Amino acid sequence: MYANYNNKTAFNLNTNVNWFDNKKEAWFIDYSQKTKVYKQVEFTSGKINNLFDHKAIATFLNKKEKDSIKAVNLSLQEIKNLIY
């Protein structure tokens, strides 16, 4: 029951924060019921922005792989596998 509740009702309960080398910015994944968006936090300004253009990356990956990768569900692992 907990796993069902956690995966369909409550989101971002456990957020992995990844620090940039400058220690002034970090990135994380923002989950919702239908999307997964990579976000960047700029601590000096307090702004939270998308880490990259999700739609542009999905379009590029779909052209390269002839696949149906969705901008709302990108995985950095998918991108890494295509680069290396």
C-alpha positions in Angstrom: 0.0 0.0 0.0 2.8 2.4 0.8 4.5 1.9 -2.6 1.2 2.5 -4.4 0.5 5.7 -2.4 4.1 6.9 -2.8 4.2 6.3 -6.6 0.8 7.7 -7.5 -0.2 10.3 -4.9 2.8 11.9 -3.2 5.8 13.2 -5.1 9.3 14.6 -4.3 9.3 13.1 -0.8 12.9 12.1 -1.2 14.8 14.5 -3.5 18.3 13.8 -4.6 20.2 17.1 -4.8 23.3 17.1 -7.0 25.7 20.0 -6.4 27.7 21.8 -9.2 31.4 22.3 -8.6 30.9 26.0 -7.8 28.7 25.0 -4.7 26.4 27.9 -5.7 24.0 25.8 -7.7 22.4 22.4 -7.6 20.1 20.3 -9.7 17.4 17.9 -8.9 14.5 16.0 -10.6 11.0 17.4 -10.0 8.4 14.6 -10.3 4.7 15.0 -10.7 2.0 12.5 -11.7 2.8 12.8 -15.4 6.1 14.5 -15.7 9.7 14.3 -14.7 11.6 17.6 -15.1 15.2 18.4 -14.3 15.5 21.6 -12.4 18.4 23.9 -11.4 18.5 26.0 -8.3 20.6 29.2 -8.3 21.2 29.9 -4.6 22.5 33.5 -5.1 19.4 34.6 -6.9 16.9 32.1 -5.4 15.7 31.2 -8.9 14.6 27.7 -10.0 14.8 27.0 -13.7 14.7 24.0 -16.0 18.2 22.5 -16.2 17.9 22.3 -20.0 15.3 22.5 -22.8 13.5 19.2 -22.4 11.5 19.4 -25.6 14.6 20.2 -27.7 16.6 17.3 -26.2 13.7 14.9 -26.8 13.3 16.1 -30.4 17.1 15.6 -31.0 17.1 12.1 -29.4 14.0 11.1 -31.4 15.7 12.1 -34.7 18.9 10.4 -33.7 17.3 7.2 -32.5 14.0 7.2 -34.4 12.3 6.6 -31.1 9.4 8.1 -29.1 11.2 9.6 -26.2 8.9 12.1 -24.4 10.1 15.5 -23.2 8.2 15.0 -19.9 10.0 11.7 -19.1 13.7 12.2 -20.1 16.4 10.2 -18.4 20.0 11.5 -18.2 21.0 7.9 -18.5 19.4 7.7 -21.9 21.3 10.8 -23.0 24.5 9.6 -21.6 24.2 6.2 -23.4 23.7 8.0 -26.8 26.7 10.3 -26.2 29.1 7.5 -25.3 
